[in-house]
Amino acid sequence: MADPREAAARYRAEQESRGAEQATDSTEKPAAAESRASASTWRERSAYVENAIQQAVRRGDFDDLPGAGKPLAGLGGSHDPDWWLKRKIEVEGLTGLGPPALLLRTEYADLDARLDEHSRETDVREALEDFNRRVIEARRQLLGGPPVVTPLVDVEERVTEWRERRDAAARAAAAARAAEREVGRPSWRERRAARRARPAGS
């Protein structure tokens, strides 16, 4: 058997001599021949890729992929250099990470739910004052990143809204308890029928 290195060297030499013969036989300029070769290589690659995609489609490799038939997210928006960070925070549901502007925006969106967790008005006031303090501090920072567009909250207005939500929830809970009692308690006719249905000795 021949040495593979010798066979490879022989093959390389044959290819080079064949290429040189074609270049001398050709009346074209070398740059034109090179551009035509690169164009044919590009066409071959494009055809190969297209063929591979079509075969995969026929085999069903792209069926049942997540997001199939849905528009791609974020195509219509403007370019944001921190898009990957925002998407990661959103997809993973991470809290406490990211620039202060993003954290404050998400906290502002969930502010009512967070306030409803408190049972005392003083705790609600402290939470709102802390939120306003952090918004002001974030506006003073000049570290870069997205601008802080989160508005300050009116403490008195938010406390009033918290009271109204708390009172409405208490009324709804009382009505639900009363309805449960009414449903659970048998009427006088049902009690009378139950007494008559009992055996006389019991």
C-alpha positions as CSV (number, residue, x, y, z in Angstrom):
1,M,0.0,0.0,0.0
2,A,1.2,3.5,-0.8
3,D,1.9,6.0,1.9
4,P,-1.2,8.3,2.4
5,R,1.1,11.3,2.7
6,E,2.6,10.6,-0.7
7,A,-0.8,10.1,-2.2
8,A,-2.0,13.4,-0.8
9,A,1.1,15.2,-2.1
10,R,0.6,13.7,-5.5
11,Y,-3.1,14.7,-5.5
12,R,-2.2,18.2,-4.5
13,A,0.4,18.5,-7.2
14,E,-2.0,17.3,-9.9
15,Q,-4.7,19.8,-8.8
16,E,-2.2,22.6,-8.9
17,S,-0.9,21.7,-12.4
18,R,-4.5,21.3,-13.6
19,G,-5.4,24.7,-12.2
20,A,-2.3,26.2,-13.9
21,E,-3.2,24.7,-17.2
22,Q,-6.7,26.0,-17.0
23,A,-5.4,29.5,-16.2
24,T,-3.0,29.5,-19.2
25,D,-5.6,28.1,-21.6
26,S,-8.1,30.6,-20.5
27,T,-8.2,34.0,-22.3
28,E,-9.9,35.5,-19.3
29,K,-8.3,37.7,-16.8
30,P,-7.3,36.0,-13.5
31,A,-9.5,38.3,-11.4
32,A,-12.5,37.4,-13.6
33,A,-11.8,33.7,-13.3
34,E,-11.5,34.0,-9.5
35,S,-14.7,36.0,-9.1
36,R,-16.5,33.4,-11.3
37,A,-15.1,30.6,-9.2
38,S,-16.2,32.3,-6.0
39,A,-19.7,32.9,-7.4
40,S,-20.1,29.3,-8.4
41,T,-18.8,28.3,-4.9
42,W,-21.4,30.6,-3.4
43,R,-24.1,29.2,-5.6
44,E,-23.1,25.6,-4.7
45,R,-23.2,26.4,-1.0
46,S,-26.5,28.2,-1.3
47,A,-28.0,25.2,-3.3
48,Y,-26.7,22.8,-0.7
49,V,-28.1,24.7,2.2
50,E,-31.5,25.1,0.4
51,N,-31.5,21.4,-0.4
52,A,-30.7,20.4,3.2
53,I,-33.5,22.7,4.5
54,Q,-36.1,21.2,2.1
55,Q,-35.1,17.7,3.1
56,A,-35.5,18.6,6.8
57,V,-38.9,20.1,6.1
58,R,-40.0,16.9,4.2
59,R,-38.8,14.8,7.1
60,G,-40.7,16.9,9.5
61,D,-37.7,18.1,11.5
62,F,-39.2,21.6,11.9
63,D,-42.7,20.4,13.0
64,D,-43.8,21.0,16.6
65,L,-41.1,23.5,17.4
66,P,-41.9,25.9,20.2
67,G,-43.2,29.2,18.7
68,A,-44.2,27.6,15.4
69,G,-46.7,29.8,13.6
70,K,-46.2,32.7,16.0
71,P,-44.6,36.0,15.1
72,L,-41.0,36.5,16.3
73,A,-40.9,38.6,19.5
74,G,-39.4,42.1,19.4
75,L,-39.3,42.6,15.6
76,G,-41.2,45.8,15.6
77,G,-39.4,47.5,18.5
78,S,-36.5,49.9,18.3
79,H,-33.0,48.7,18.8
80,D,-32.0,48.5,22.5
81,P,-28.4,47.6,23.4
82,D,-29.6,45.9,26.5
83,W,-32.2,43.7,24.8
84,W,-30.6,40.4,25.7
85,L,-30.4,41.4,29.4
86,K,-34.1,42.5,29.5
87,R,-35.2,39.4,27.7
88,K,-33.2,37.1,30.1
89,I,-34.7,38.9,33.1
90,E,-38.2,38.6,31.7
91,V,-37.9,34.9,30.6
92,E,-36.3,33.7,33.8
93,G,-38.5,35.8,36.0
94,L,-35.5,37.2,37.8
95,T,-36.0,39.9,40.4
96,G,-33.4,42.2,41.9
97,L,-31.2,42.1,38.8
98,G,-30.7,44.7,36.1
99,P,-30.4,48.4,35.9
100,P,-32.3,50.5,38.4
101,A,-34.6,51.9,35.7
102,L,-35.9,48.4,34.8
103,L,-36.2,47.3,38.4
104,L,-38.3,50.4,39.3
105,R,-40.5,50.0,36.2
106,T,-41.4,46.4,37.1
107,E,-41.9,47.3,40.8
108,Y,-44.2,50.2,39.7
109,A,-46.3,47.8,37.6
110,D,-46.7,45.5,40.6
111,L,-47.0,48.2,43.3
112,D,-50.7,47.7,44.1
113,A,-50.3,44.0,44.6
114,R,-47.3,44.6,46.8
115,L,-49.2,47.2,48.9
116,D,-52.1,44.8,49.3
117,E,-49.8,42.4,51.1
118,H,-49.4,44.9,54.0
119,S,-52.0,44.9,56.8
120,R,-51.2,48.2,58.4
121,E,-51.4,51.7,56.9
122,T,-48.0,52.7,58.4
123,D,-46.4,49.8,56.5
124,V,-48.0,51.0,53.3
125,R,-46.8,54.5,53.8
126,E,-43.3,53.3,54.5
127,A,-43.3,51.2,51.4
128,L,-44.5,54.1,49.2
129,E,-42.0,56.6,50.7
130,D,-39.2,54.0,50.2
131,F,-40.2,53.6,46.6
132,N,-40.2,57.4,46.0
133,R,-36.8,57.7,47.6
134,R,-35.4,55.0,45.3
135,V,-36.8,56.6,42.2
136,I,-35.2,60.0,43.1
137,E,-31.9,58.3,43.9
138,A,-32.0,56.4,40.5
139,R,-32.7,59.7,38.7
140,R,-29.6,61.3,40.4
141,Q,-27.3,58.4,39.3
142,L,-25.4,59.1,36.1
143,L,-24.1,55.6,35.5
144,G,-25.7,55.1,32.1
145,G,-28.2,52.6,31.1
146,P,-31.8,53.2,30.3
147,P,-33.4,56.4,31.5
148,V,-35.5,56.4,34.7
149,V,-39.0,57.2,33.5
150,T,-40.9,55.7,36.5
151,P,-43.0,58.4,38.0
152,L,-43.1,59.3,41.7
153,V,-46.2,58.1,43.5
154,D,-48.6,60.2,45.5
155,V,-48.5,58.7,48.9
156,E,-51.9,59.9,50.1
157,E,-53.7,58.9,46.9
158,R,-52.1,55.4,47.0
159,V,-53.0,55.0,50.7
160,T,-56.6,55.9,50.0
161,E,-56.7,53.4,47.1
162,W,-55.2,50.7,49.4
163,R,-57.9,51.4,52.0
164,E,-60.7,51.1,49.4
165,R,-59.2,47.8,48.0
166,R,-58.9,46.4,51.5
167,D,-62.5,47.4,52.5
168,A,-63.8,45.9,49.2
169,A,-61.9,42.7,49.8
170,A,-63.3,42.5,53.4
171,R,-66.9,43.1,52.2
172,A,-66.4,40.4,49.5
173,A,-65.1,37.9,52.1
174,A,-68.0,38.6,54.5
175,A,-70.5,38.1,51.7
176,A,-68.8,34.8,50.7
177,R,-68.9,33.6,54.4
178,A,-72.6,34.5,54.6
179,A,-73.4,32.7,51.4
180,E,-71.6,29.6,52.7
181,R,-73.6,29.7,55.9
182,E,-76.9,30.0,54.0
183,V,-76.0,27.2,51.7
184,G,-74.8,24.9,54.5
185,R,-77.8,25.5,56.7
186,P,-80.9,23.4,55.8
187,S,-84.2,25.1,55.6
188,W,-87.1,24.4,58.1
189,R,-88.8,22.1,55.5
190,E,-85.6,20.1,55.0
191,R,-85.1,19.7,58.8
192,R,-88.8,18.7,59.2
193,A,-88.5,16.1,56.3
194,A,-85.3,14.8,57.9
195,R,-87.0,14.3,61.3
196,R,-90.0,12.5,59.8
197,A,-87.6,10.2,57.8
198,R,-85.9,9.0,61.0
199,P,-87.1,5.8,62.5
200,A,-89.3,6.3,65.6
201,G,-86.9,4.5,68.0
202,S,-83.9,6.6,67.3
